[in-house]
Structure formats: C-alpha cells, structure tokens
C-alpha cells in the first residue's frame, strides 16, 4: 500500500462503509451549495455580461463530465485521495503528484476566496481584515481538533438553501424584474462567456467530496455513480434560479460590479429587511466552507508529505490534538497572506485554474479505463478533458499566468526530488 493510502495512527485499516445514496447526495450538496454561489456570480457577470447563463450551462456540462469520470474512477478505486490516487494508478506517479499539487494550490486559493466572501458580506469596508481574522480563527479551531460535523453540514446546507430561496422568491415577485436583462447582447463575447464558465466552475467543484469518501460508502460501484449526478443536478437547478433572479433585478452590469451580489439583489427587489439575513447566510456558508477547506488542504498536504512529495516535516502529527499541526499552520499562514493581498476575483480565478487542472487529470485517467472497469462513454472524458483545458486557459490572464507558473514550479520540484533519489 502506498503511504498516501495509509491510515493515520490509531485509525482502523478500513473505514466503516455506512453511507448510502441519500447520505452521499447530502454530502455532495453540502460541498457544492455553499459560499461559491455568493462569491462567483459577480466576477462571472463581469466577464460574460448578458451571456452569464450560457457560461453557467457550459460550467455545468464540464462539471457533469468531470463528475462522471470521477465517479467511475472512485468506484474502481474506493480509497481516500481522489485524483491524487487515480492519476498515480492510471497515468503514473508524476500525474498523481501533479493532481495533488494542483488540488493543494487550487483549494488554498479557494480558502482565500471563502475568507474574502465572509469579509465582503459581513463588513465590506474592511473585507481583507475580516478575511484574515476568519482564517486565523478557523486555523486555531482546526488545530485543536474541532472539525465540522455531519450534523453541522446539514444545518449549513439548510440555512443556505433557505436564504437562497428567500432571495429568489423575493426577486422574482418584486416590481424590479426586467426580462430584458435576460436578452443576449453584444457584451456577451465568446471569450467572456468561457471566462465566466471557468469562474462559475468554482461554485460546482465540491462534488469530488463524494468520490473522496469511497472507503465509507456502501456498494461504491453503484452508489457513487448515482449520487454524484443527482447532487450535481440539484445544485445546477438552485444556481440557475439564483442567477436568473439576480439578473432580472440587477442586470448584468450592476451584478458584475456588485461586491456582495445577493445583498444587492435583495436591495434592488425592495427587501431591505432581507439584507441582514443574506449577510448572515453568506457568512455561515463561507465560514463552513472555509473550515472544511482548511481541513481538507492540510490533510492532502499531510498525505503528500508522507510520500515525500512535500517536505516530510509537514507530516508531523500533534501528540495531544492528533492533527497535522505543521501542515495546518503552513496552510493557515499562506491562506491568511492570500486573503490579505488578493481580491475575490483573483482568488476565484486562480482556484479555478488549479481545480480545472486537477479534473483534467481525472478525465485523462478515466480515458484509460477498459469497458470491464466501468469506462464511461468515450465522449465524456474527451469533453471533460477538453473543457477543463479550454476553461482553464481562457480564465483572466493573471489567473492563467500565475496558475501555470505554480504548476511548473510543482513539476520542477518533483523533477528535482526524483534526481536526488
């Protein structure tokens, strides 16, 4: 067994398979329906203008292909690690490493985006200060071993769905609705629509959480392929309703310039009393996502450090709290720095680049499956791989340059380590 698959000290060799389809769908919804929709609508509208909904549809198609490829791979390799495992097993050690590296850097940027979402909705004038404070506080929470429970995840999903439903109903029934805002105008360029799709992909990326729980799902070869499309479909419906309602009352220009788009939608609909509720809902969603992301990135860092893909000292586990404390402190410090110096659009773009690279490797891995291994229809990994690459390289140029540079640095570090070995 590879070190990446070894359990932590005191953890049984095999996790208990106790999750069925409803449980897996709930976990997927908890990972997707969160702060992403509160954060990604504005930068996507700025890029696509009136073509926002086309961008959402493209993002959903690519997400579906990625989800299908991931589901088939997870059914074949029902172990924790996701594409870090699939790439290694199907394409070779380098591609598994690169997937893990892309995940770590992409999700670290996601942490910064979530922290900035908290700041944008809670205290717009001091968004960066609030973001850094949130990162420090939640890093401490993770450090002492307090993790988000399954019950808390369900509560957060319920709160977020209630807030989104309130925004949708209030917007669609208000006098501010203007159906002309849905017309596709000359501002909807092809590049802008693809940029929006890449940015909106940020809000869909949580479905991989189902696949990474392969060791805890009953009959994973049947459960995972069923649960992922269901969770993705529900999420798409919710996001489409939110995007349509925000466009109808704000229009693409106002939506694109909004710092807190759903708050602005509530104001435009004449529901000022709903504004504090939206702010609380966004903060709850973002804090829940941030807590889970810091936890997930630090654990992936731990696994890669155990494999010596990252400095081995990061694999240290605190003797009292039983957490990878060095990895958590490093992740927290990097995220705090990013939250203090970047803007939400930059963080979302960089995160999307890393996550799209991660799923490109997942689709390439799925392409290598034989029919007897549950290979999806050939068009699925082809569209998924092509879509990931196209969306990644049509993101805003600073995100592309920075993301590509970080991947090159990771590849160079891998090559240097191999030469030393």
Secondary structure, DSSP 8 states (H G I E B T S, - for coil): --GGG---TTS-SS----B-HHHHHHHHHHHHSSTHHHHHHHHHHHHHGGGHHHHHHHHHHHHHHHHHHHHHHHHHS-STTTHHHHHHHHT-HHHHHHHHHHHHHHHHHHHHHHHHHHHHHH-GGGHHHHHHHHHHHHHHHHHTT----HHHHHHHHHHHHHHHHHHHHHHHTSTT--GGGGS--TT--HHHHHHHHHHHHHHHGGGHHHHTTGGGBTTHHHHHHHHHHHHHHHHHHHHHHHHHHHHHHHHHHHHHH-SSHHHHHHHHTT-HHHHHHHHHHHHHHHHHHHHHHHHHHHHHHHHHHHTTSS-GGGG---TTT-S-HHHHHHHHHHHHHHHHH--HHHHHHHHHHHHHHHHHHHHHHHHT--GGGT---HHHHHHHHHHHHHHHHTS-HHHHHHHHHHHHHHHHHHHHHHHH-
